[in-house]
Amino acid sequence: MSTRPHPDVLPVNGGGRNLTRVPLRWEDVPSAVEAVAPAPLRTVELDTTVGPVHLGIRDTAGDSGADAVAVHLHGLAASSTHWTDLTRMLTSRTRSIAVDLPGFGWSEPPNGFDYRRRSHADVVIALLESLGVGAVHLFGNSFGGAVAIEVAARRPDLVRSLTLVSPAVPDLRPDPRRVSDRRMLFTSVPVLGRRMRRQLAAASARERADKLIRLCVSDSSLLSPDRVGDVVRELEDRAALPWAATALATTTRELVRSWMVRPSESLWSLLHQVQAPALVVWGTDDRLVSVRKAPRTARQLRRGRLLVLPRTGHVAQMERPRLLAAAALGMVDEVAAGRW
């Protein structure tokens, strides 16, 4: 296992502790995964505190001898397919289950679902309990990272380790570059808003996918054509789902509201309640949640470490899946050895 600095990892002041010591286990990570399709989608039925839920998951089996289970939670305007390359690169050691959160991907939300972080976490907790595999290695990107923090804080018995990729911690910067299409900023303006909404609705799935990718990714050439194709197809398919627009708008609104609560109820407070070993991964070119939040996020975690990646945006699991896999497997080994 390598502990030497990697050229794509930036040093960060640890504030008195070994914040950025993240061993990279390259030997169990394939050099590339070519033309990989997402794992087949299947639906699991769950009894949850928010009612019965039919949850879409993509289950990637581990290789013979892989004895760990990882669960992956996506961000806003995303789905389980965003984890395809990373889950394939973890098969030497883990079985991976990527989730479509309620209202996203192909998971239909239950009646009356409020789309709050806690409610999404209730569904994930029900899934983890149903797996019957004990504590899992939990991954979350963006909003999925916020949900993963909630799960880890509330149910430490279900989380063996926590990996947060650009988690949606409070960040209220008024920056128009944080939306994929600036016309979205004017959709509520009288008279003008109606025209903006018509123009946005008329955009093709390919146009919307290109804008979304430019927002979330530092260098789009790092994405394989397969992953770009996944984004386009999902935008086309979700246009026909009656709950899709409401799920995205309401989850986004509830996320922002959660950033404005009193400190004792904030995500910062929840981070300190997490007992599991934790790895925080952030791209320097993240336009959605500033990398300036990265050191504080890692320090708030009792057992947190930090990996900062240059030339990387908001979705490191898609942009740099091999590096993220090496870091995740390095953490698995360190946790198993009691060194994290």
C-alpha positions as CSV (number, residue, x, y, z in Angstrom):
1,M,0.0,0.0,0.0
2,S,1.4,3.4,-1.0
3,T,1.5,6.2,1.6
4,R,3.6,8.6,-0.6
5,P,1.9,11.7,-1.9
6,H,0.2,11.2,-5.3
7,P,0.5,13.9,-8.0
8,D,-3.2,14.3,-8.0
9,V,-3.6,14.8,-4.3
10,L,-3.1,18.2,-2.6
11,P,-1.6,18.6,0.9
12,V,-3.9,20.5,3.4
13,N,-3.0,21.9,6.8
14,G,-4.3,19.3,9.2
15,G,-4.7,21.7,12.1
16,G,-2.7,19.6,14.5
17,R,-3.6,16.1,13.5
18,N,-2.8,13.8,10.6
19,L,-5.8,15.0,8.5
20,T,-4.4,14.1,5.1
21,R,-2.7,10.8,5.7
22,V,-4.8,8.7,3.2
23,P,-3.1,5.5,2.1
24,L,-3.8,4.5,-1.5
25,R,-4.2,0.8,-2.2
26,W,-3.4,0.6,-6.0
27,E,-2.7,-3.1,-6.2
28,D,-6.4,-4.1,-5.9
29,V,-7.7,-1.5,-8.4
30,P,-7.9,-2.3,-12.1
31,S,-6.0,0.1,-14.3
32,A,-9.2,0.8,-16.3
33,V,-12.8,-0.3,-16.7
34,E,-13.7,-0.1,-20.4
35,A,-17.3,0.2,-21.7
36,V,-18.9,-0.9,-18.5
37,A,-22.7,-0.7,-18.4
38,P,-24.5,0.0,-15.1
39,A,-25.5,-3.0,-13.1
40,P,-29.1,-4.1,-13.7
41,L,-31.7,-2.1,-11.8
42,R,-33.9,-4.1,-9.5
43,T,-36.5,-2.9,-7.0
44,V,-36.7,-3.8,-3.3
45,E,-39.8,-3.3,-1.2
46,L,-39.2,-1.7,2.1
47,D,-41.4,-0.9,5.1
48,T,-40.1,2.4,6.4
49,T,-41.1,5.2,8.8
50,V,-42.4,7.2,5.8
51,G,-44.5,4.3,4.5
52,P,-43.9,1.5,2.0
53,V,-41.2,2.3,-0.5
54,H,-40.2,0.6,-3.7
55,L,-36.5,1.4,-4.0
56,G,-34.4,1.0,-7.1
57,I,-30.9,-0.4,-6.5
58,R,-28.0,-1.6,-8.7
59,D,-26.1,-4.5,-7.0
60,T,-22.6,-5.1,-8.2
61,A,-21.2,-8.4,-6.9
62,G,-17.8,-8.6,-5.4
63,D,-15.1,-11.0,-6.6
64,S,-14.7,-14.3,-4.9
65,G,-13.4,-13.6,-1.4
66,A,-14.7,-10.1,-1.3
67,D,-16.2,-9.9,2.2
68,A,-17.4,-6.3,2.6
69,V,-20.5,-4.5,1.5
70,A,-20.6,-0.9,0.3
71,V,-23.7,1.3,-0.2
72,H,-23.6,4.4,-2.5
73,L,-25.9,7.4,-2.3
74,H,-26.1,9.9,-5.3
75,G,-26.5,13.6,-5.4
76,L,-29.2,15.9,-6.7
77,A,-30.2,15.5,-10.4
78,A,-28.4,12.2,-10.3
79,S,-29.0,8.5,-9.8
80,S,-27.4,5.2,-9.0
81,T,-25.6,5.1,-12.4
82,H,-23.2,7.8,-11.2
83,W,-21.3,5.2,-9.2
84,T,-20.9,2.7,-12.1
85,D,-17.1,3.0,-12.7
86,L,-16.2,3.2,-9.0
87,T,-18.3,0.2,-8.0
88,R,-16.6,-1.9,-10.7
89,M,-13.2,-0.8,-9.4
90,L,-14.1,-1.9,-5.9
91,T,-15.1,-5.5,-6.7
92,S,-11.8,-7.0,-5.5
93,R,-12.9,-6.3,-2.0
94,T,-16.5,-5.3,-1.9
95,R,-20.0,-6.0,-3.1
96,S,-21.5,-2.6,-4.0
97,I,-25.2,-1.5,-3.8
98,A,-25.9,1.9,-5.5
99,V,-29.3,3.4,-4.6
100,D,-31.9,5.5,-6.4
101,L,-33.1,7.7,-3.6
102,P,-36.9,8.3,-3.5
103,G,-38.0,10.5,-6.4
104,F,-34.7,10.0,-8.3
105,G,-33.6,7.4,-10.8
106,W,-36.5,4.9,-10.9
107,S,-37.5,5.1,-7.3
108,E,-41.1,6.4,-7.1
109,P,-41.6,8.4,-3.9
110,P,-44.2,7.2,-1.4
111,N,-47.4,9.3,-1.0
112,G,-46.8,12.4,1.0
113,F,-43.0,12.1,1.0
114,D,-41.5,15.4,2.2
115,Y,-38.0,15.0,0.6
116,R,-36.2,16.1,3.7
117,R,-32.8,14.8,4.5
118,R,-34.0,12.9,7.5
119,S,-36.8,11.2,5.5
120,H,-34.3,10.1,2.8
121,A,-32.1,8.8,5.7
122,D,-35.1,6.8,7.1
123,V,-35.4,5.0,3.8
124,V,-31.6,4.2,3.6
125,I,-31.7,2.9,7.2
126,A,-34.6,0.6,6.3
127,L,-32.5,-0.7,3.3
128,L,-29.4,-1.3,5.4
129,E,-31.5,-3.1,8.0
130,S,-33.1,-5.3,5.3
131,L,-29.7,-6.3,3.9
132,G,-28.8,-8.3,7.0
133,V,-25.1,-7.9,6.4
134,G,-24.2,-5.8,9.5
135,A,-22.3,-2.6,9.2
136,V,-21.5,-1.4,5.6
137,H,-19.0,1.0,4.0
138,L,-21.3,4.0,3.2
139,F,-20.5,6.4,0.4
140,G,-22.4,9.6,-0.4
141,N,-21.9,12.3,-3.0
142,S,-23.3,15.8,-2.6
143,F,-26.9,15.5,-1.3
144,G,-26.3,11.8,-0.9
145,G,-23.3,12.8,1.4
146,A,-25.7,14.8,3.6
147,V,-28.0,11.8,3.8
148,A,-25.1,9.5,4.6
149,I,-24.0,11.8,7.4
150,E,-27.5,11.6,8.9
151,V,-27.5,7.8,8.6
152,A,-24.0,7.5,10.2
153,A,-24.9,9.8,13.1
154,R,-28.2,8.2,13.9
155,R,-27.3,4.5,13.3
156,P,-23.6,3.9,14.1
157,D,-24.3,0.2,14.2
158,L,-25.0,0.2,10.5
159,V,-21.9,2.1,9.3
160,R,-18.4,0.5,9.2
161,S,-16.9,3.5,7.4
162,L,-18.1,6.7,5.8
163,T,-16.8,8.2,2.5
164,L,-18.1,11.7,1.6
165,V,-17.5,13.0,-1.9
166,S,-18.2,16.8,-2.0
167,P,-21.0,16.4,0.6
168,A,-23.7,19.1,0.6
169,V,-22.7,20.9,3.8
170,P,-24.1,24.4,4.3
171,D,-22.8,26.7,1.6
172,L,-25.0,29.8,0.9
173,R,-22.8,31.6,-1.5
174,P,-25.0,33.7,-4.0
175,D,-23.1,32.6,-7.1
176,P,-25.0,32.2,-10.5
177,R,-22.3,29.7,-11.6
178,R,-23.9,27.2,-9.2
179,V,-26.8,26.4,-11.6
180,S,-26.5,24.5,-14.8
181,D,-28.5,27.1,-16.8
182,R,-28.7,30.7,-15.7
183,R,-32.3,31.0,-17.0
184,M,-33.3,29.0,-13.9
185,L,-32.5,32.1,-11.8
186,F,-35.4,33.9,-13.6
187,T,-38.2,31.3,-13.6
188,S,-40.0,32.9,-10.7
189,V,-39.9,36.5,-12.1
190,P,-43.3,37.8,-13.2
191,V,-43.9,37.6,-17.0
192,L,-40.2,36.8,-17.7
193,G,-40.4,33.6,-15.7
194,R,-43.0,32.0,-18.0
195,R,-40.8,32.5,-21.0
196,M,-37.8,31.1,-19.2
197,R,-39.7,28.0,-18.1
198,R,-40.9,27.4,-21.7
199,Q,-37.3,27.7,-23.0
200,L,-36.0,25.4,-20.4
201,A,-38.7,22.8,-21.1
202,A,-37.9,23.0,-24.8
203,A,-34.2,22.1,-24.4
204,S,-33.2,18.7,-25.6
205,A,-31.9,16.0,-23.2
206,R,-28.5,16.3,-24.8
207,E,-28.4,20.1,-24.2
208,R,-29.4,19.7,-20.6
209,A,-26.9,16.9,-20.1
210,D,-24.1,19.0,-21.5
211,K,-24.9,21.9,-19.2
212,L,-25.2,19.6,-16.2
213,I,-21.8,18.0,-17.0
214,R,-20.1,21.4,-17.4
215,L,-21.5,22.4,-14.0
216,C,-20.4,19.3,-12.2
217,V,-17.2,18.3,-13.9
218,S,-13.9,20.0,-14.1
219,D,-12.8,18.4,-17.3
220,S,-15.5,16.6,-19.3
221,S,-12.9,14.7,-21.4
222,L,-12.3,12.6,-18.2
223,L,-15.8,11.2,-18.5
224,S,-16.3,8.1,-20.7
225,P,-18.8,8.3,-23.5
226,D,-20.7,5.6,-21.6
227,R,-21.2,7.8,-18.6
228,V,-22.3,10.8,-20.7
229,G,-24.7,8.5,-22.5
230,D,-26.2,7.4,-19.1
231,V,-26.8,11.1,-18.2
232,V,-28.6,11.8,-21.5
233,R,-30.8,8.7,-21.4
234,E,-31.8,9.4,-17.8
235,L,-32.8,12.9,-18.6
236,E,-34.9,11.6,-21.5
237,D,-36.5,8.9,-19.5
238,R,-37.2,11.0,-16.4
239,A,-39.0,13.6,-18.4
240,A,-41.9,11.1,-18.6
241,L,-42.0,10.4,-14.8
242,P,-44.7,12.5,-13.1
243,W,-42.8,12.9,-9.9
244,A,-39.4,13.8,-11.3
245,A,-39.6,17.6,-11.4
246,T,-41.3,17.9,-8.0
247,A,-38.7,15.5,-6.4
248,L,-35.7,17.6,-7.6
249,A,-37.3,21.0,-6.8
250,T,-38.5,20.0,-3.4
251,T,-35.4,18.1,-2.3
252,T,-33.3,21.1,-3.4
253,R,-35.5,23.5,-1.4
254,E,-35.4,21.3,1.7
255,L,-31.6,21.0,1.5
256,V,-31.2,24.8,1.4
257,R,-33.6,25.1,4.3
258,S,-31.6,22.7,6.3
259,W,-28.6,25.0,5.9
260,M,-30.4,27.8,7.7
261,V,-31.4,26.0,11.0
262,R,-29.8,26.8,14.4
263,P,-26.3,25.4,14.9
264,S,-27.4,22.5,17.2
265,E,-29.6,21.1,14.4
266,S,-27.2,21.7,11.5
267,L,-25.2,19.3,9.5
268,W,-22.0,20.6,11.2
269,S,-23.4,19.3,14.5
270,L,-24.3,16.0,13.0
271,L,-20.8,15.5,11.6
272,H,-19.4,15.6,15.1
273,Q,-21.8,12.8,16.1
274,V,-20.4,10.4,13.5
275,Q,-18.4,7.6,15.2
276,A,-17.3,5.8,12.1
277,P,-13.9,6.3,10.4
278,A,-14.5,8.8,7.7
279,L,-12.8,9.9,4.4
280,V,-13.7,13.3,2.9
281,V,-13.0,13.7,-0.8
282,W,-13.2,17.1,-2.6
283,G,-12.3,18.6,-5.9
284,T,-10.6,22.0,-6.1
285,D,-12.8,22.9,-9.0
286,D,-16.1,22.1,-7.3
287,R,-18.5,24.8,-8.4
288,L,-21.5,23.6,-6.4
289,V,-20.0,23.2,-2.9
290,S,-16.8,25.1,-2.3
291,V,-13.6,23.2,-1.5
292,R,-13.1,25.8,1.3
293,K,-15.6,23.7,3.2
294,A,-13.4,20.6,3.0
295,P,-11.0,21.1,5.9
296,R,-13.8,22.0,8.3
297,T,-15.9,19.0,7.2
298,A,-13.0,16.6,7.9
299,R,-12.1,18.3,11.2
300,Q,-15.7,18.1,12.5
301,L,-15.6,14.3,12.1
302,R,-14.1,12.6,15.1
303,R,-12.1,10.2,12.8
304,G,-12.1,12.1,9.6
305,R,-9.3,12.4,7.0
306,L,-9.2,14.5,3.9
307,L,-8.3,13.9,0.2
308,V,-8.3,17.1,-2.0
309,L,-8.0,16.5,-5.7
310,P,-6.8,19.1,-8.2
311,R,-8.5,19.5,-11.6
312,T,-11.6,17.8,-10.2
313,G,-15.2,19.0,-9.8
314,H,-18.2,17.9,-7.9
315,V,-18.4,14.2,-8.8
316,A,-15.0,12.7,-8.2
317,Q,-16.5,9.2,-8.4
318,M,-17.1,9.8,-12.1
319,E,-14.0,12.0,-12.9
320,R,-11.4,10.1,-10.9
321,P,-12.9,6.7,-10.0
322,R,-9.5,4.8,-9.9
323,L,-8.0,7.3,-7.4
324,L,-11.1,7.3,-5.3
325,A,-11.1,3.5,-5.3
326,A,-7.5,3.3,-4.2
327,A,-8.3,5.7,-1.3
328,A,-11.5,3.8,-0.3
329,L,-9.7,0.4,-0.3
330,G,-6.8,2.0,1.6
331,M,-9.3,3.1,4.3
332,V,-10.9,-0.4,4.4
333,D,-7.5,-1.9,5.2
334,E,-6.6,0.8,7.8
335,V,-10.0,0.4,9.5
336,A,-9.6,-3.4,9.6
337,A,-6.1,-2.9,11.1
338,G,-7.4,-0.4,13.7
339,R,-5.1,2.3,12.4
340,W,-7.7,5.0,11.3
